[in-house]
């Protein structure tokens, strides 16, 4: 009865609030912008991997089984280094530009505005505020992950302001019938665009008077938020909160919409630092997309990979059937068949391991990386890459693979007694 009361309270109070967060137009636009850029992040990561052999082959003996592989890899990186570095530069190295475009596009669509002119306007404003002219062209220092939060704010604020000017018909120039729609739209946006660019120009001048730049100001503002999450207590809290919501059937986008920009900004900053020569053990951040998907949520939210394979050997027909359905998707971090089919959702027997397994993964991994035992992630192998393979690709550290295998075994130990208790209950019902 008490559990029913808690469930009813969550459904009445928490579920509507979480649903509003997951559907809030600005958070949704940011989330969709990052999801759309996932392909660029992966391509840039693999370019960075190909151009950066994990070790110097001269440090290996010629009898080492990896000597030929690393030597060939090194020669390939020298031969193809310039085009691969260019691929990295136009993907991860320009991630902030693409995020500005993505946010502007998706937010404009929610207002049923034509997105092309706001995209041009916001992209130009980002370049004005986050770059400067040099003797060789534009400074691209903040085009990568270091300018992401600046890009998010510019994309959101300027799109909102442009929509306000359009909605109020401020500076609208009506064209006669018969004028091509593209030309008519261009003239309609002329004065609103001029107003925004003038404000952007004076904002830049104002910041320069105080010896500031827009990106450094934004980084200073968001740094406390990043530090609040990027520590062992922050990752544990994020994991517990996500799993509690999942257990009640609330998708993790309710939390992910807020945390994803932080994870992806940290990842992009790590990739930029690694590309500039920083050791993978001394990169600035740990909490990132690869950290979360590869080392924490192994097999999906709740770290259920080991549980999925336990089900294949269950004596319960129900559990064995679910295992057959869930085993393959679990390899690729998809575990909805377990959450809704086992079910884990609203199942009091599986609540404890569902909360604790992923949280322990997050804490152990954070401590391993912060202490210098395991390298920090700097490459994005993809959220659905099999964890042991993804661990090496994300860090270039064989110890990361050992860590993931250890975590999978630890998750199995955590889930096993609760799995057996649930199996016993179902066997009794089946009999």
Buried (B, 14 or more C-beta within 10 A) or exposed (E): EEEEEEBEEBEEEBBEEBBEBBEBBBBBBBBBBBBBBBEBBBBBBBBBBBBBBBEEBEEBEEEEEEBEEBBEBBEBBEEBEEEBBEBBBBBBBBBBBBBBBBBBBBBBBEBEBBBBBBBBBBBBBBBBBBBBEEEEEEEBBBBBBBBBBBBBBBBBBBBBBBBEBBEEEEBBEEBEEEEEEEEBBBEBBBBBBEBBBEEBEEBBEEBEEEEEBBBBBBBEEBEEBBEEBBBBEBBBBBBBBBBBBBBBBBBBBBBBBBBBBBBBBBBBBBBBBBBEEBEBBEBBBBBBBBBBBBBBBBBBBBBBBBBBBBBEEBEBEBBBEBBEBBBEBBBBBBBEBBBEBBBBBBBEBBBEBBBBBBBBBBBBBBEBBBEEEBBBBBBBBBBEBBBBEBBBBBBBBEBBBBBBBEBBEBBBEBBBEBBEEBBEEBBEEEE
